[in-house]
Amino acid sequence: MENQQSSVPALAAAAAPSSRPGPPAKIFIHIYDVNHDAFFLEPDENLTVDERKKQSRRMAEEVQLTQMLTSAQLEAAGLFEPKAGTLLWHKTPSGGNPAWLEVTAEMLQSIDCLEPLLRCREKLLHKDFLPAINNICRKARADYFKHKGTTFEWGLTIQPNKKPASVQMSSITRESALEDSTTDAKQIFCDLLETCAKAASAFIPEFDGKGRDKRRLAKGSLLPSSWNNTYFTSMQINFANVYAGLGSLKKFGLLHPDIHDDVTMLTALIVLSHNPPNYCNGRFNVTSLGISAPLRLCSIYYVSARNFHCGTGHGESSVPEDSPLKFDYMPPGIIPELLPAEDYPYKRLTIPVYADWRLMEPKFKWLNKELYTKSGAVIFQDEHEHYKWMVIHYIAHEPEILGRILYTATHSTLTYAAANDLTAEGSGPEQMCQAAITCKVNESEDPYVPQPRNGNPDHYVRLFAYKDPATGATVYPSRELAVDALEAVYSPNTEFQNLTKEFEAVYCGSKNAGEVQWEPLGARQAGRDKAMDTIPSNPEYQAGDSAVGLEQLSAAGSLAFAAYKVKAAAKGIIDDAVVRLSQDPFELDEEAKESRKKAERRAKVAASKAARAARP
């Protein structure tokens, strides 16, 4: 109760007009470069490291409004909205690295990538799908919802450590390998990874190269689906109710950075929601870069998730249906309705597809041995793609694999090495399984002597020969693939090392996810000429036609947000202008509840000490 009362003065202070003129300081300076026909994002060297970290978590209140924002509103809040299809860059010594791109449904349709998204959307949003995967996860972990909410890892799951076998297939992936599987998880997983990779290749051609392909071969990167996927390792499905908050997404509903994403890669955010009429789909905010963009249906947003990011402002639209300020979040004419309607409830569905650095450069001991068996093929389109990956992974880790097998041969009476020929045709997967068994948690108890590589491409082709189940014929992997992998292993990758240093220099976040410093609304908009406002995402809106309506709409939005903050304050959520970013203030996650309990306990202890000290 004391906490609730004490938060009201803090709310009043937070709602007071800001005395600081102009927009807040920016982390990046936006520069237009005609040679690339795109924006560059250049780090502002005048800011200290601490100032950059603070700025990277700064969130403007405007993005919470369920309406489209104008260019003046965004500029006043220190934000900007990139034009869809415009590639933004990080300016670096090597010239530039991709930083942001929104690929719309129309762009995806032009490269035949929209249809796979629509197929996956139809399967994922069916009324029976979410209960099915929820039951699968609960069988694997009874308290799944408490820890993960309605976020589901697809393909591979990585335990929060670097112990042996910490990388394994998720429970949903394992279920999809069963004959009676009803989720079709394998096809959904492969389709979405392939679509994101194909769109990245088509619209971000500069993203290929710079040592990335060589790193993939030299490290044996675990990139599922097929050899065409050179970008992404993992996928997560995020479900939420349309009129509820994002509390069910746990930390992923808050402002946060994904610190395990590979520093040199981009994350693809797919929007596949099924929204009711007159619904505001919300915005995708990358606070580190000062970007805020509307979430369009069936669009893919490419950005590094190592930046602080979050979704905001979804809910019932505050714009009248006949207003010129109205914005259609669904591309007209190319996205069919989900029928029958009773089988498709309204849901918010976003899917981050990303590259985890632990899978881009996996150590041999991290991977579960199931990935080297027939079960491991479930994350690939077919068995041939599975064997392609095993060839490069074996070559990358051959000294360790042979060292582990031969070490146990001298310290055990019955070993794989003693009973089998290490050069036998088709023995490669079994060798990796046997070596994986010897991995120990304690490094001091996990000795082995690395062995020299064979180095003959034909040797690796024979090791990974397999029988085609349909014809019974022996299938050999590509010899050229083995040659490329050996070349990558034996030669330095200076270009990629320089690329890594460049990317690491532009990220300025911290590990403190979920805490947002809100900027007061109102003072930054004072004195602006509303007639000059435009809505960047809505080309149908003409500047000056609705200046009065815009002003009224902005005022109504401000009042609505003030009411939101009063309700939040009554629940003790807002304290000293620090807000835990949840769309529904009454849906607190477990971490927030625990933090609140600890604060209450500390307050009681402090009050008790003060009472004892006041005694005569």
RAZIHU-V555689 format. One line per field, one symbol per residue. psi: psi as a letter, one per 40 degrees, with the letter a starting at -180 (. if undefined). Layout:
BEGIN
psi=???
END
This chain:
BEGIN
psi=dddddeedddddddeiihehiiiiiidihhhhhddefiiihhhheehidddddddeehhiddeehgiiiiddddddefiihihhehhiihhidediihdhhhhidddddeffedddddddddddeideddddddddddddhdfddddebfhhhiciihififiifehiiidddddeeidfhedfddddddddddddddddddegdediafedddddddefhghacieehedidiihhhiiideaaedeebdeeihiigeeihdeiiihhhhfihiiifhheaihhgddefhhiihihfihhhiheeihiiiifiahhehideieehhhehhheehiihiideegihihhihhhihhdeddghidedhiedeeaddeedeididdddddddddddddeddddddddddddeeidhidddeiheeiheeddddddddddehidhddefiihhiiidehdddddddfiihhddeeihhhihdddddddddddeiigdddddddddddeehfaiegiehhhihiiddeeheihdeeiihdegeehhhedfddddddddddddddddddddddddefdhhfehhhghdheegiiddddddddddddddddddddddddei.
END
